[in-house]
Amino acid sequence: NDVNAMRSDVQAAKDDAARANQRLDNKVVSHVRK
């Protein structure tokens, strides 16, 4: 139903945001180490 579809969309958005944050963290860490 619509609510389940909305929840899965929200979860996917959260996963994307988490991956984006992880990439940013990795970039910052690699710059700091040099």
N, C-alpha and C positions, 0 to 999 in steps of 0.2 A: 504493500500500500504506500501512499504518499509519505507517511511519517517515516517508514523504514527507508525509503529512498532518500529522504532528506537527511536522515541520520548517517547513512553511508556516505553521502556527499560531504557532510560535515567531517566525518572521520577521515575521508580522503584528503580534505583540505588541511586537517590537522597534521596528517602524515607528511604532506608536501611541505608544510611550514616547518616541521621538525627536521626534515631533510635539508631544507634551505638553511636553517639555523646551524645545522651540523657542518655544512660546507663553509659557512661564514666563520664558524669557530675554527675550523681546520686552517683556513686562510690566515686568520689572525695569529694562530699559534705558529704557523710556519714562518710568518714574518718576524715574530718575536724571537724565534730561535736563532735567526741569522745574525 
